[in-house]
Amino acid sequence: MAEAGAATSRARTSEVRVRQEEYAGWRLSAPVMLLVIVLLIAPTIAVFGLSLTDAELGSSEWHFIGVSNYSDLAGDRTFRISIWNTARFVLLVAPASVALGLGLALLIESSVELKGFFRSAFFLPVVSLTVAMASVWQYLMHPTIGPINQMFRLVGLPAINWLSSSDWVLTGLAVIGIWQATGFAMVLFLAGLTAIDPQLYQAAEIDGAKSPLDRFRLVTWPMLGPTTLFVTTVTMINALKVFETVYTLTEGGPAKASEVLLWTIFKQGFTYLQIGSASAMAVVFIVVLLVLVVLQTRVLDRRVHYS
């Protein structure tokens, strides 16, 4: 009987300890959960709710109109143009940024001298104020006095009106986007390269991988799988969120050639004051982000090697 009572007492003590730990865990996580609810979940719900109304900024009378805002978007030419331009921008920026970031990381990692300097130099665009650097790019891409076009003239190429031509404005903005995103991708790839065990390269060399290309193909690239998945996802999301350079340099022009999704949402909400319609666009933007992340994770995650 004494042994049974002692076992029961120990069980109760263990149960109380578990409850205390659970309670402590809830107390510790409560502030973070509250911030997530206030800063993420509640605004998202509010945006979805506003998208079902005819809300206008400054108006005190809002009416529930259901999915009318969404059906109107299907016939909105400007919205369709912004979706297409945003997709083109992502396709220009994301692959180039990931490839350049990986190339720079490999070059820096293979060189011991000035490694810290190059890391800082290439990461500088990430921490630079976008609006200020956009002004610098406006000068660099100037059709007459810009250094880029002057270099083109020196080699016999025609000057390009980067920011004022419908044919070239999105390419010009993509160049700026690549310049901004490459440094971030490079730093992440450098972290991934540092985590690769050097013994894997030695084993690959013993097995016959003599050239750097073979070692990259057999060791570096497979081991960088998780890093590449993360970098690709983050780079595409950041490219989808392009706004500052458009706002500073082109304002969606010329002739809507640089009209991107966030710029259209901004105009609809804060220029035309159509909060309901802008909220519907924002919901579509959120859905596009979620679908992109899910598809990318499902497709690429199957090819990723986790060590």
N, C-alpha and C positions, 0 to 999 in steps of 0.2 A: 504494500500500500504506500509505503514511504517513497519507493522508487517511482511509482505511478504519479504521486503528487509532485515529486521533483521534476518529472518529465513534463507534466502539465504546466508547472510554473515556468520552466524553460521555454516552452512553446509560447506561453503568453508574453514572456519577456521578449522573445524574438519577434512576435507579432507587433508588439508595441514599438520596438526599435524600427521595424519596417515602416510602420505608419509615421513615425517621427521623421524618418528619412524622406518619405514621400511628401510629407508636409513641408519639410525644409526645401525640397526640390521645387515644389509649387511656389513657395515664397520667393526663392531665388529667380525663378523664371517669370514671375508675375509682372515685374516692370518691363521686361522685353516683350512679353505677350501684349501688354497694354499699349506699348509703342507701336507694335505691328498692327494692332486693331485700329488705333487712332490714325496712324500715318499711311497705312497701306490698305487695309480691308475696308474701313469706313469710307475713305475717299473713292475707292473703286465702286462700292455700292452706290454712293451718291452720284457718281458720273453715270452709272447705268440708269438710275432713277431719273436723272435730268434728261437722258436721251429719249425718254418716253413722254416728254412734255414739249410744249412750245415756248419754253422759258427764254426770255430776252433779258439781257443785262440792263438793269434800271427799271424794269417793269414789275409791278406788284401783282399782276394777274397772270398766273400760269395755269395751263389746262393740260390734262392728260390726253395725249393723242395716239397712244399705242406705238406701233412700229412705223408710223408715217415717216419719221425722220430717216429710218433705214431704207424704206422704199424710195424716198426722194434721192438718197445717195446713189442708188443704182442708175438713175438718169442724170446725175450731176456730172457734166463733162469735166469740170475742173477737178473734181474728186478723182475721176478715173485717170486723168493726166498725172495727178500727184502720186497715185499708186504706181503707175508705170514708171515715172521718173525715179521714185524711191527704189523700186526694184532694180532699175538700171544702175543707180548709184551704188547699191549694195553689191551687185555683181562686178562692178569695177573696183571697188575699194577692198572688199573682204579678201578675195584670193590674192591680190597683189600685196596687201599688208601682211598676210600670213606668210607668204613666200619670202618677202623681203625681210620680215622679222626673223624667220628661221635662218636665212642666209647670213644676216648680220650677226646673229647669235653664234653661228658656227665659226665665222671669221674671228670674232672677238675671243671666243673660247680657245681657239687654236693659237692665239698670240698672247704671250705673257706681257710684253711691253705695252704700256699705255692702256691696259685693259680698263682701268677705272675711268680714264678720260673718255674713252669711246662709249662706255656705258652711259655716262652722264650726258654726253653730247647727243646721242641718239634718243635718250629718254627726255630731253629738254622739251620737245614739242608737246609731250603729254601733260606737263605741268605748266605750260605757258597759257596765258590768258587768250582764249580763242578770238575774242573781238579785236584785241591788239594785234595779234599775229595775222588776222584777216586783212588788216590795213597794210601790213608789210607785203602780203601776197598780192594785194591790189596793185601795189607799185611794181612788184616783180613781173606781174602779168600784163602790165600796161601795154597797149598795142604799139606805141611809138617809142617811149623812153624805158620800157621795162627791160631788165637785163636778159630775160629769157628770149624775148624776140630779137634783141640785139645779137645774142649768140646764134640764133637761127640765121640771121642775115649774114653773119661772118662765114657760115658754111654754105651759103647759097640757098637756104630754105626761105619760103615766104613767111612773113609775120602772121601770127594768129591772134585774132581778137578773142582772147580766152573767155572774158566775162560778159561780152556784149553781143556775141554771136549765138544764135539759136543752135547752131551745129556743134559748137565747142564749149558752151557754158557748163554743161554737166561734166564734161571731161576735165575742165579746169577745176571745178569744185571737187571732183574725184581725186585729182592730184593733191589738193590740200588735205583731203580726207586720208589719203594714203600716208602723207607726211605726218599727220597726227597719230595715226593708229600703229605705224610700224614700230615706234619705240616701245610701246606697251607690249606688243607681241614679242619683241626682241627680249625684253626683261623676263617675260614668262618662259620663253624658250631657254634662256640662260639658266633659269632655276631648274628646268627640266633636265638640261644637259649636266648640270652639277650633280643631280641625283643618280645618274647612270654609273654603275659600278665599273671602274677601270678594268677589272678582271675579265669582264665580258669582251672587251676589245682584245685582250691578250688571248683569250680562248678562241675568238674568231680568227685571229691572225694565225694561230697554230693550226686551225682547221682549214686554212688556205685563203682567208680573206686578206690579201696582201695590200691591195690598193685602198686609199681613203674612201673611194666610191663604194667598194664592196663592204667596208666596215660601216659606212652610213646606211646602206641598204639592209644589211643583216642585223645590225645592232642599234644604231642611233634612231633610225626612223621607227622601228617597232616599239622601242622603249619610250619614245616621245609620244606615243599614242594618246594617253590621257591628257597630256599637256596640249597637244594639237587639237583635241576635241574641245577643250576648254577655251583655248585661244580663238578657234574658229567661231564658236558660239558667241563669245563676248564681242568679237570684232563685228560680226554680222548684226548683233543687237545695237551696238554703238553706231554702225553705219545707218541702220534704220532710223535712229534718233537724230539724224543730221538736221540742224536748225540754225545754229549761230552763224555759220558762214553764209548761209542763204540770206538770213536776216541782215547781215552786215554788208554783203557784197552785191547781191542781185535782187533781193525781194521777190523772188519767184520769176523774174524776167530773164531775158526778153521773150515776150509772147508765151509766157508760162513754160518756157523751156527748162527752168530750174524750179518749177513748182513741186515741192516735196510735201509729204503727208503732214508733218508737224507744222510746216509753214501754213498750209491750208487750214489746219485746225486753229492755229493762232489767229489768222485773219477772220475766220468765221466767228470765233468767240469774242475777240477783243477789238476788231475793226467793224464788223457788221453786227456785233453784239448778239448773235444768234447762239445762245448758250445751249439750247436743246440740240440743235443740229451739230454744233461743235462737240458736244458730249457723245453723240452717236458716232462721229468720226473717231473720237478717242477710244470708244469701245471696240470699233473695228481694228484700230491700231493695236490695242491690247490683245485681241484675239489673234491677229497676225503674228505678234511676238510669241504667244504661247504655242501656236501651231508650228512656227519655225523652230522653237526650242525642242518641242516634242519630236518632230520629224528628224531633226538633226541628231538628236540623242539616240533615237531608235536606229537610224541608218548607220551613223558613224560608230556608235558604241559597240556594234557587233564586230567591228574590225579593229577594235582597240585591244592592245595587249597590256594587261595590268600585272605589274611585277609584285 
